[in-house]
Amino acid sequence: MRPRAAREKPPRDRAPSEPDAPPRPRLPPPARGRLAPRPAPSHLAPVSETPLRRGWTTGACATAATRAALSRLWSGAWPDPVTIRLPRGETPSFPLAHRAEGPGWAEAGIVKDAGDDPDVTHGALILARVAPSAGGVRFRAGEGVGTVTMPGLPVPPGEPAINPVPRAMMEETVAELASEHGRPPDVEITVSVPGGAALAARTWNPRLGIVGGLSILGTTGIVRPFSCAAWIASIHRGIDVARAAGLPHVAGCTGATSEAAVRALHALPLEAMIDMGDFAGGMLKYLRRHPVPRVTVGGGIAKMAKLAQGALDLHSARSQVDMARLAEWAGDPALASAPTALAALEAAGPALAARVAEEAQARVSDLLGASAAADVVVVDRAGRILGRAGP
């Protein structure tokens, strides 16, 4: 049956009635997107004879499904495989696992391949149905995609749980195809994940007030396989390369957004950017033994709050924000019950980001000792700098 609009959506977000789509197909093995060849930086070279395989985010899969469905709707052809461009320029291709269409709409599906990462959505069918909208690109939550019900997340309450970067990727796809086919970019995109509600029960979504299903996530489009040893080894290699090049300043960031902001702030070369991710301890401890004169650490409010509170592994499965301490720093006891660090920041304002940066900078300096000058940069999801501390 066709994806159902999430029950939590307000009436204005209900999908119009339309013919039922054909039954869902039997799922093939997970699709493996093909990445256009590109030389890998030396510090990201495989650490063994059998490196872990990367995968694709739900956001990348939804974008690929959107492109395929919209191509069919506007050109009459199904691109199979369908190729998309990711935020960092990679161009993976995905085979279609599902096709359906009816009067005024088309739907495509991609089976998510998470690579060697133990992701609960590995093998899930990510569907995107496109139809004309009343104006602009509009997103709807279909079956198995959650709806945001609480503040403090990057998407406001009442909206489908489709994060900003996947939204931007799909919007760019619509704009590109609209220009190519001489159409107005007025498209309604309904993203669905059959069985997503059951999968979401195994995630943090229920605690975050995301009801009805999964979130469509991703900032780079790529799922990095979870291997602490492999990732930390790549961090060490990055530091070694920077030292060998005589670079006086390196920066470790938690993701693509903070990396871009920090790189622009300090005008750093690409070789100075260390792919720290969640492994702040793995980077900082190595830098203490193999010093560089200056070190910058950058990230969003939640991960920098964890670092400020002494966590060295910033992954959500292994460390949590101490909301009571965040409330203490903000001088507002009521913030101890805020659902997320972002919600606390929205309530407290920029002063909280500045305090988090100060506390995190103190922790980083303690770890590095006298070997390096350290600064910390806290950014929002748009890459704007919210707080800075250090020289």
C-alpha positions as CSV (number, residue, x, y, z in Angstrom):
1,M,0.0,0.0,0.0
2,R,1.1,3.6,-0.5
3,P,3.0,5.3,2.3
4,R,0.7,6.6,5.0
5,A,1.2,10.1,6.4
6,A,2.4,10.0,10.0
7,R,-0.6,10.3,12.5
8,E,1.2,13.1,14.3
9,K,1.3,15.4,11.3
10,P,-1.2,18.4,11.4
11,P,-4.0,18.4,8.9
12,R,-2.2,20.7,6.4
13,D,0.5,18.0,6.0
14,R,-1.8,15.1,5.0
15,A,-1.0,13.7,1.6
16,P,-3.8,14.0,-1.0
17,S,-5.7,10.8,-1.8
18,E,-4.3,8.9,-4.7
19,P,-4.3,5.4,-6.2
20,D,-2.6,2.6,-4.3
21,A,0.8,1.7,-5.4
22,P,1.7,-1.9,-6.4
23,P,2.7,-4.2,-3.5
24,R,6.2,-3.7,-2.1
25,P,8.8,-5.9,-3.8
26,R,10.8,-8.6,-2.2
27,L,13.9,-6.8,-1.2
28,P,17.2,-7.7,-2.9
29,P,20.5,-7.7,-1.1
30,P,21.5,-4.2,0.0
31,A,22.4,-1.9,-2.9
32,R,26.0,-0.8,-3.0
33,G,26.5,2.7,-4.4
34,R,29.5,3.0,-6.7
35,L,31.8,5.9,-5.8
36,A,33.6,7.7,-8.6
37,P,37.3,7.0,-8.3
38,R,39.2,9.6,-6.3
39,P,42.6,9.4,-4.8
40,A,42.4,9.0,-1.0
41,P,44.5,11.2,1.2
42,S,47.5,9.3,2.5
43,H,46.3,9.6,6.2
44,L,43.0,7.9,5.3
45,A,44.6,4.9,3.6
46,P,43.4,1.5,4.7
47,V,44.9,0.3,8.0
48,S,44.8,-3.3,7.0
49,E,44.6,-5.7,4.0
50,T,40.8,-5.7,4.4
51,P,39.6,-2.2,5.3
52,L,36.0,-1.8,6.4
53,R,33.5,-0.9,3.7
54,R,31.8,2.5,3.8
55,G,28.0,2.8,3.4
56,W,25.4,5.4,2.5
57,T,23.2,7.5,4.8
58,T,19.4,7.4,4.8
59,G,19.6,11.0,3.4
60,A,21.7,9.9,0.5
61,C,19.3,7.0,-0.3
62,A,16.3,9.3,-0.1
63,T,18.0,11.8,-2.4
64,A,18.7,9.0,-4.9
65,A,15.1,7.8,-4.7
66,T,13.9,11.4,-5.2
67,R,16.0,11.9,-8.3
68,A,14.9,8.6,-9.9
69,A,11.2,9.2,-9.2
70,L,11.3,12.8,-10.4
71,S,13.2,11.8,-13.5
72,R,10.4,9.3,-14.3
73,L,7.7,11.9,-13.6
74,W,9.2,14.5,-15.8
75,S,11.0,12.6,-18.5
76,G,9.3,9.2,-18.6
77,A,12.5,7.4,-18.0
78,W,13.8,5.5,-14.9
79,P,17.5,6.2,-14.4
80,D,18.9,2.8,-13.1
81,P,21.4,3.1,-11.6
82,V,20.7,6.7,-10.4
83,T,23.6,8.9,-9.6
84,I,23.7,11.8,-7.1
85,R,26.2,14.3,-5.9
86,L,27.0,14.3,-2.2
87,P,27.9,17.5,-0.2
88,R,31.7,16.8,-0.5
89,G,31.5,16.2,-4.3
90,E,31.4,12.4,-4.4
91,T,29.1,10.9,-7.0
92,P,27.8,7.5,-6.0
93,S,25.3,5.5,-8.1
94,F,22.5,3.3,-6.7
95,P,20.4,0.6,-8.3
96,L,16.7,0.9,-7.9
97,A,14.9,-1.6,-5.7
98,H,11.4,-0.3,-6.2
99,R,9.4,1.5,-8.9
100,A,5.8,2.6,-8.8
101,E,3.8,5.3,-10.5
102,G,0.2,6.6,-10.9
103,P,-1.6,9.7,-12.3
104,G,0.6,12.7,-11.3
105,W,3.1,10.8,-9.1
106,A,6.1,8.5,-9.2
107,E,7.9,6.6,-6.5
108,A,11.3,5.0,-6.3
109,G,13.1,3.0,-3.7
110,I,16.7,2.3,-2.7
111,V,17.9,-0.4,-0.3
112,K,20.2,1.2,2.2
113,D,23.7,-0.3,2.4
114,A,25.4,0.8,5.6
115,G,28.6,-0.9,4.6
116,D,30.3,-2.5,7.5
117,D,28.7,-0.2,10.1
118,P,26.2,-1.9,12.5
119,D,23.4,0.5,11.5
120,V,19.8,-0.4,12.4
121,T,18.7,0.8,9.0
122,H,21.0,-1.4,7.0
123,G,18.9,-3.2,4.4
124,A,15.9,-1.0,4.9
125,L,14.0,0.2,1.8
126,I,14.1,4.0,1.5
127,L,11.2,5.3,-0.6
128,A,10.6,8.7,-2.1
129,R,7.3,9.6,-3.8
130,V,7.1,12.8,-5.8
131,A,4.1,14.8,-7.0
132,P,3.3,18.4,-7.9
133,S,3.1,20.8,-4.9
134,A,1.2,24.0,-4.5
135,G,4.6,25.8,-4.4
136,G,8.2,25.0,-3.7
137,V,9.6,21.8,-2.3
138,R,7.5,20.3,0.5
139,F,8.4,17.3,2.6
140,R,6.0,14.8,4.1
141,A,6.6,11.9,6.4
142,G,5.3,8.6,5.0
143,E,5.2,5.2,6.6
144,G,8.1,4.6,9.0
145,V,9.4,8.2,9.0
146,G,9.0,10.1,12.2
147,T,7.5,13.5,13.0
148,V,9.3,15.9,15.4
149,T,7.1,16.8,18.4
150,M,9.6,18.6,20.7
151,P,11.9,21.6,20.4
152,G,15.6,21.4,20.5
153,L,16.1,19.5,17.3
154,P,17.4,20.8,13.9
155,V,13.8,20.5,12.5
156,P,10.9,22.3,14.2
157,P,8.0,20.5,15.9
158,G,5.3,19.3,13.4
159,E,7.8,18.7,10.6
160,P,8.9,15.3,9.2
161,A,12.1,14.1,10.8
162,I,14.2,14.8,7.7
163,N,17.3,16.7,8.8
164,P,18.6,19.9,7.1
165,V,21.4,18.4,4.9
166,P,19.2,15.6,3.4
167,R,16.5,18.3,2.8
168,A,19.0,20.5,1.0
169,M,20.3,17.6,-1.1
170,M,16.7,16.8,-2.2
171,E,16.0,20.5,-2.9
172,E,19.1,20.8,-5.0
173,T,18.1,17.7,-6.9
174,V,14.6,19.2,-7.6
175,A,16.2,22.5,-8.7
176,E,18.6,20.8,-11.1
177,L,16.0,18.6,-12.7
178,A,13.5,21.5,-12.9
179,S,16.1,23.5,-14.8
180,E,16.9,20.6,-17.1
181,H,13.3,19.9,-18.0
182,G,12.0,23.5,-18.0
183,R,9.6,22.8,-15.0
184,P,8.8,24.9,-12.0
185,P,10.6,23.5,-8.8
186,D,7.2,22.8,-7.1
187,V,7.4,19.2,-5.8
188,E,6.0,17.4,-2.8
189,I,8.4,14.7,-1.6
190,T,7.0,11.9,0.7
191,V,9.8,9.8,2.2
192,S,8.9,6.4,3.7
193,V,10.7,3.5,5.3
194,P,8.5,0.4,5.5
195,G,9.0,-1.1,8.9
196,G,10.7,2.1,10.1
197,A,8.5,2.5,13.2
198,A,9.8,-0.8,14.6
199,L,13.4,0.1,13.8
200,A,13.0,3.5,15.4
201,A,12.2,1.8,18.7
202,R,15.9,0.7,18.7
203,T,17.2,4.3,18.3
204,W,17.1,7.5,20.4
205,N,14.1,8.9,18.5
206,P,11.5,8.0,21.2
207,R,13.5,9.9,23.9
208,L,13.9,12.9,21.5
209,G,10.2,13.2,20.9
210,I,10.4,11.9,17.3
211,V,7.3,9.8,16.9
212,G,6.1,7.4,14.3
213,G,9.4,6.3,12.8
214,L,13.0,7.0,11.9
215,S,14.9,10.1,11.1
216,I,16.4,10.7,7.6
217,L,19.9,11.7,8.5
218,G,23.4,12.5,7.3
219,T,25.7,15.4,6.8
220,T,28.1,13.9,4.2
221,G,25.9,11.2,2.7
222,I,28.5,8.6,3.7
223,V,28.3,6.1,6.6
224,R,31.8,5.5,8.0
225,P,32.2,1.9,9.3
226,F,32.4,1.9,13.0
227,S,35.8,0.7,14.0
228,C,37.5,2.5,16.9
229,A,40.9,1.1,16.1
230,A,40.7,1.9,12.4
231,W,39.4,5.4,12.8
232,I,41.9,6.3,15.5
233,A,44.7,4.9,13.4
234,S,43.6,7.3,10.6
235,I,43.6,10.2,13.0
236,H,47.2,9.4,14.0
237,R,48.2,9.1,10.4
238,G,46.7,12.5,9.7
239,I,48.7,14.1,12.5
240,D,51.8,12.4,11.3
241,V,51.3,13.8,7.8
242,A,50.7,17.3,9.2
243,R,53.8,17.1,11.3
244,A,55.9,15.8,8.4
245,A,54.7,18.8,6.3
246,G,55.7,21.2,9.1
247,L,52.3,22.5,9.6
248,P,52.1,24.7,12.8
249,H,48.3,24.4,13.3
250,V,45.9,21.4,13.0
251,A,42.2,21.2,13.7
252,G,40.0,18.2,14.6
253,C,36.3,18.5,14.1
254,T,33.3,16.3,14.8
255,G,31.7,16.6,11.3
256,A,31.7,18.2,7.9
257,T,29.9,21.4,9.0
258,S,32.2,22.2,11.9
259,E,35.2,21.3,9.7
260,A,34.2,23.8,7.0
261,A,33.6,26.5,9.6
262,V,36.9,26.0,11.4
263,R,38.9,25.7,8.2
264,A,37.4,29.0,6.9
265,L,38.0,30.7,10.3
266,H,41.7,29.9,10.4
267,A,42.4,29.7,6.7
268,L,43.8,26.2,7.1
269,P,45.0,23.9,4.3
270,L,43.1,20.6,3.8
271,E,46.2,18.7,5.2
272,A,45.7,20.4,8.6
273,M,42.1,19.1,9.0
274,I,42.1,15.9,11.1
275,D,39.0,13.7,10.8
276,M,38.5,13.5,14.6
277,G,34.8,12.5,14.6
278,D,33.8,11.3,18.0
279,F,37.3,10.3,19.0
280,A,38.5,13.5,20.8
281,G,40.6,11.5,23.2
282,G,42.3,9.5,20.4
283,M,43.4,12.7,18.7
284,L,44.3,14.8,21.8
285,K,46.3,12.1,23.5
286,Y,48.3,11.4,20.4
287,L,48.9,15.2,20.0
288,R,50.3,15.3,23.5
289,R,52.9,12.7,22.5
290,H,53.4,14.1,19.0
291,P,52.9,17.9,19.4
292,V,51.9,20.6,17.0
293,P,52.2,24.2,18.1
294,R,48.5,25.0,17.8
295,V,45.4,22.8,17.9
296,T,41.8,23.7,17.3
297,V,38.8,21.5,18.2
298,G,35.4,22.2,16.6
299,G,31.9,20.8,16.8
300,G,28.3,21.4,17.7
301,I,26.9,22.3,21.0
302,A,26.1,18.8,22.2
303,K,29.5,17.2,21.4
304,M,31.4,20.2,22.7
305,A,29.3,20.1,25.9
306,K,30.4,16.4,26.4
307,L,34.0,17.4,25.8
308,A,33.6,20.2,28.3
309,Q,32.3,17.8,30.9
310,G,35.3,15.5,30.4
311,A,34.1,12.9,27.9
312,L,36.7,11.8,25.4
313,D,34.5,9.6,23.2
314,L,31.7,11.8,22.0
315,H,29.5,9.2,20.4
316,S,25.9,9.2,21.6
317,A,26.0,5.5,22.6
318,R,29.0,6.0,24.9
319,S,28.5,9.5,26.4
320,Q,25.7,11.8,27.2
321,V,25.4,15.5,28.0
322,D,25.0,16.2,31.7
323,M,22.1,18.5,31.5
324,A,22.3,19.5,35.2
325,R,25.8,20.8,34.6
326,L,24.7,22.6,31.5
327,A,21.9,24.2,33.5
328,E,24.5,25.2,36.1
329,W,26.7,26.9,33.5
330,A,23.7,28.7,32.1
331,G,22.6,29.8,35.6
332,D,19.1,28.4,35.0
333,P,18.1,25.3,36.9
334,A,15.1,24.8,34.7
335,L,17.4,23.8,31.8
336,A,18.3,20.6,33.6
337,S,15.0,19.2,32.2
338,A,15.7,20.4,28.6
339,P,15.5,17.4,26.2
340,T,18.7,18.2,24.4
341,A,21.7,20.5,24.5
342,L,20.3,22.4,21.5
343,A,17.1,23.0,23.4
344,A,19.1,24.4,26.3
345,L,21.1,26.6,24.0
346,E,17.9,28.0,22.4
347,A,16.6,28.8,25.8
348,A,19.8,30.2,27.3
349,G,21.2,32.0,24.3
350,P,24.8,32.6,23.1
351,A,26.3,32.9,26.5
352,L,25.9,29.2,27.1
353,A,27.8,28.4,23.9
354,A,30.6,30.7,25.0
355,R,30.7,29.0,28.4
356,V,30.8,25.5,26.8
357,A,33.7,26.7,24.6
358,E,35.6,27.9,27.7
359,E,35.1,24.7,29.6
360,A,36.0,22.5,26.6
361,Q,39.1,24.6,25.9
362,A,40.2,24.1,29.5
363,R,39.8,20.3,29.1
364,V,41.6,20.3,25.8
365,S,44.5,22.3,27.3
366,D,44.7,20.0,30.3
367,L,45.1,17.0,27.9
368,L,47.6,18.7,25.6
369,G,49.7,20.1,28.5
370,A,52.3,22.7,27.6
371,S,52.8,21.1,24.2
372,A,50.4,23.2,22.3
373,A,48.1,26.3,22.4
374,A,44.5,25.2,22.1
375,D,41.2,26.8,21.0
376,V,37.7,25.5,20.8
377,V,35.0,26.5,18.3
378,V,31.3,25.8,18.9
379,V,29.1,26.0,15.7
380,D,25.5,25.5,14.8
381,R,24.1,23.2,12.1
382,A,24.5,26.0,9.5
383,G,28.2,26.4,10.3
384,R,27.8,29.7,12.2
385,I,30.1,30.2,15.1
386,L,28.3,30.3,18.4
387,G,31.2,30.4,20.8
388,R,35.0,30.5,20.8
389,A,37.6,30.1,23.5
390,G,41.4,30.2,23.5
391,P,44.1,32.1,21.7
